Amino acid sequence: MTILCVRFQLPPASEADLPHLLGMLEEFTPVVQALPPDGALADLRGAERYFRRDAVELASVIRVRSLALHGVDCVIGAGPGPMLARMALRDAAPGVTRTVPDEPDAIAEFLADQPVAALPGVGTATARTLGDYGLDTLGRVAAAPLSTLQRLIGAKAGRELREKANGVDRGRVVPNAVSRSLAAERPFGRDELDPERHRRALLSAAEEIGARLRALEKVCRTLTLTVRYADRSATTRSRTLTEPTAHSPALTRAAYGMYEALGLQRARVRAIALRAEGLDPADQASHQLTFDPVDEKVRRIEEIADQARAKFGPRAVMPGGLGGRAA
């Protein structure tokens, strides 16, 4: 067990604390991969030798430091690879590190009864397709003929799914920089069922991210949506934008598109977060010119609105959909 998957139990609207918590992890190992909005993977192979402690012991130290230095508890899963560590995290509880031993029989036993949707990278549509044919657990997927899986979900996807269901974890921890992203979260005062309030939260978050990007003279290439539910579970979706942008209407359209694609039905939503990733200098980004005078007018108005916000405060100018109502 050399890989930890850590989910920090950050309070709502405290995602900005994640870089500090990642810095704490980097005191143990430089191989840390951020999993916004509240998690990280850490490869402890070198740390185990250096500190002369195994991953489970180091996980206990990490939990204590997180509480002592930042006042944030965490849930930790440990396994021989990133995939198994992330799956172990699903069964973890605060104060206890859920582990998957690095033994073939133990891995097979752990995976056998796991639902297909528990596998990282398997979406709702794929899980539904497999479930329609009785392949609703990873044990059944592992026992299914490769040709059957490839016929159902495609050649490459079928091969990769069967490997993962048999415990083959080819992933690795890739260090990244959470600072190359900006996030805005909108928690609800109570579990929110109203899709219109969900959309207003998305509009508010997209407007904030757009304004912050323009203030930093940055553009983003990818937008990520995270929807947190009343049962503490979450759904995350990412979309690569047509062109790098800091234009609030473009960010809002992308956010609406991802939200609508989720097809939420009476979902009790606790919070909605947007993250702009792949930040680049605005002066190095290209913008496809159009002959639409409305688009140019909107961009000029956006410039003036930014100037007004800089002078009179962030709520001096807001979209009509947010006027007079908290978001």
Secondary structure, 3 states (H helix, E strand, C coil): CCEEEEEECCCCCCHHHHHHHHHHHCCCCCCEEEECCCEEEEECHHHHHHHCCCHHHHHHHHHHHHHHHHCCCEEEEEECCHHHHHHHHHCCECCECEECCCCHHHHHHHHHCCEHHHCCCCCHHHHHHHHHCCCCEHHHHHHCCHHHHHHHHCHHHHHHHHHHHCCCCCCCCCCCCHHHEEEEEEEEEEEECCHHHHHHHHHHHHHHHHHHHHHCCEEEEEEEEEEEECCCCEEEEEEEEEEEECCHHHHHHHHHHHHHHHCCCCCCEEEEEEEEEEEEEHHHCCCCCCCCHHHHHHHHHHHHHHHHHHHHCCCCCCCHHHCCCCC
